[in-house]
């Protein structure tokens, strides 16, 4: 799972580099190339049709990262075997794809690190980054990596510059991307005034230590097994073995010492002219070695003991274990910080609750004091009301006695008046009966009127509904008329555009026809010139053949054993024939109709004619 996670980080950079539009999707053709290269560097048998079969339903459209992940897991990552490929080649492939798009060195050419160092820092970033996408490295890991590089150069990291950088970039408190990290290193904030070669060596050492799992490396003297002589070798210590080479270039490996939980390291006394000796004991053999000084011997023994301890604990990498521990410590600090903040928040809430309750208590006390005052005032008011009411009742009692006496006098008068009222009531009851009859008749008339009004309202509602329908039909008719007019205008515009296009096409056709006629004429003229040139070439071929055979059929050639006198007749005949040929050439030159091919033939003929003249002049000079 750790190997898969590390490979996925590099593949993620390659995929995002191919996503030029930043839409989260990459075309199938690019994924085919990427998959082919991954097959190659991971030493997996190629499966060219797997991608097409996996995305058969996607036509030719681009593929998202979520869509590519099942294919990547099934056909590539599930087939990867640890140790069967060189991981550095795999990382270099992904770095090449992503650096071309994203990595931009210092514009002035004053970058602190080289392109090779940038690649190694990218690998270190991937190793130390969080397992979340997009990949970032938290500030603690950034400081850890920079401290490792500074320690390799025997200098101390300027933490103030780094803190200032993070304080200025407030949005980067959650972590840096790899490109921000490389810009930070190239800016020289933390590595100011250091030579580029020293930085290169430090980056190489940290890369070998963290990525290559090299616990320690350096020169040691080793005692041979058979010849028992001492040889200086370059040793490289990893958790699984201690390999030794001829030199620090590590081109020629001389052997390795396998380490397991049963191995051990012991310090030996000085002997055979060697000092600072120690030995590594395995199940099969004991290896004796000698360091340059006591400090180196102590460092080597501690490093070898650490490798043996890792083997005993079943751990393959020291820095993976350290990274996990640092992550756990960060998570523990984060949990403590969150718990502390939660505790402070809870204490703050309790303090606020206590203050609120104190305020409520003060309010209650104040309300109680107000209530007591109100009760006292109410009691006093009640007593005053009671005394006033008692006095009022006494007065009213006296007035009631007086009123009783007057009432008795009035009762007599009232009885007489009541008799008159009873008679009046009887008359009023009769009148009420008559009024009730009239009221019932009026109610019936009103009910009849209501029924007539209801019928009339219903007819009005039906008439209004029909009016709305008529208005709706009228609006639909108007909309249809407007739409028909608009379509008519559109059709008219299209007809005009088509007529214009037809006229332009006719003009272009006429131009093409004229050009074709002109080209036909040019072709005919060229054909005539070609025929004329062919005729002239044939004529000049005949002339050349005649020049090549100047002796007539009846002539005899005399062969002389010595001297130059036998060549005179042939030279004369050649001069005559060349003179005739020159006259013919002058006639031809005077001809106005000639081309480039004739001139070339004339030139070659003249050259050939000049050659006999030179030959003719040589015998004369000899004579």
ABEGO torsion letter per residue (X at the ends): XAAAAAAAAAAAAAAAAABAAGAGBBBAAAAAAAAAAAAAAAGBBBBAAAAAAAAAAAEABBBBAAAAAAAAAAAAAAABBBGABBAAAAAAAAAAAAAAAABBBBAAGABABBAAAAAAAAAAAAAABBABOBBBBBAAAAAAAAAAAAAAAGBBBBAAAAAAAAAABAAAAAEBBAAAAAAAAAAGAAABGBBAAAAAAAAAAAAAAAAAGBABBEBBBBBBAAAGBBBBBBBBBBAABBBBBABAAGABBAEBBBBBAABBBBBBBBBGGBBGBBBBBBAABBBBBBBABAAAAAAAAAAAAAAAAAAAAGBABAAAAAAAAAAAAAAAAAAAAAAAAAAAAAAAAAAAAAAAAAAAAAAAAAAAAAAAAAAAAAAAAAAAAAAAAAAAAAAAAAAAAAAAAAAAAAAAAAAAAAAAAAAAAAAAAAAAAAAAAAAAAAAAAAAAAAAAAAAAAAAAAAAAAAAAAAAAAAAAAAAAAAAAAAAAAAAAAAAAAAAAAAAAAAAAAAAAAAAAAAAAAAAAAAAAAAAAAAAAAAAAAAAAAAAABABBAABBBBBBABEAAAAAAAAAAAAAAAAAAAAAAAAAAABABBBAAAAAAAAAAAAAAAAAAAAAAAAAAAX
